[in-house]
């Protein structure tokens, strides 16, 4: 909760967020109920970003939507999604559009 920004970094996994990321976000539901923690209020205003990779951009959209909806629910500015075509090691480096989009990405929100 002391972070100024949150960045979820994960591959697209079956058109969604991987289990570990989903489990982390599921814990937020519990933290919302902890008396005196004020989790939602303390997270509000902190930008949330998603950095992801996968085979096709259109198949990444459900995971992007999930992250954006979490940001909206928590009143966190949506910093956006950085997606690159990945697969084999270093494949995303050949995605010139993703490499260009990465420049300054975390400074947008």
N, C-alpha and C positions, 0 to 999 in steps of 0.2 A: 504494500500500500504506500510505501515511501517513494516508489518510482514516479517520475514525472510523465513518462510515456510508456505504453505497453505495445510490444511488437510480438505478434504471433508468427512464428517461422515454422512452416511445415509443408510437406508435399500434399497434393490432392490425393485423397485416399478413397477410392470408390465414390467419387463425386462429392465428397464431403471432407470434413476435418478428420484427421486421424484420432484414434481412440484416446491417446494421451492428452491431446489438446481439448477434446470434448470433455474428458474427465475433469480437467482443470476448470473449464467453464462451468461444469456441473457443481463444482465446489462453491462457486459464487452463490448459488441458491442457498446453500447452508450458511454461508457467511452473512447473507442478507438477514438471517434470523437471529444472529448472535446479539443479545442485548448489550447495548453500549458500544458496539463496534462501529456502527454508522458506516458500514461498508459502502453502500451505494453513494452516500454523500461524499465520502472520501475518495471515491473513484471518479465521481463526476468531474468533468473538465479535463481529464487526462486523455490525450489522444490515443486511440487504438488503431493499430496498423496490422495488415496481414501481408506477409511475404511468402509466396508459394510458387510451386513449380508442378508441372504435370505434362501430359501428352498433348492436350488440346485446350485452348482457352475457354471454349464454351462449356466444357465439362468441369471447369473449375468454378463456374458461376455459383452453384449451390454453396460451396464452402465460403466464397466471398460474401454471399448474401447472409449466411449464418453469422459471420464475424461482424458485418455491418449492423445486423439486427441486435446483436449483443451490445454493441457500442450505443446504439439508439436507446435501448432499454436502460442502460446504465448512465445515460446523459453524458456520454464520453464523445468528444468530437471524433468523427470517422476520418482517420488520416488517409484512408484508401488502401487499395490492394496493389501490390507489385507482383505480377505473375510473369514467369518465364517458361518457355518450352523446354522441358527437361527430359530426363530418362537416364541415359548413360552418364557416367561421371563427366563433368565439365560440359555437358551438352548445352546447358543454358548460356554458356559463354558465346555460342554461335547465334543466339537469339539477339540480334543487334537492337531490336526494338526494346527488349527488356533491359539490356545493358544501358541504353540511353535513358530509359525511364528510371533506372536505379539512381542516376545522378541527382542528388538532392531530394530523393524520395522522402526520407524521414524528416525533412525540414518543411513539409507542406502544411501540416496542421497547426 
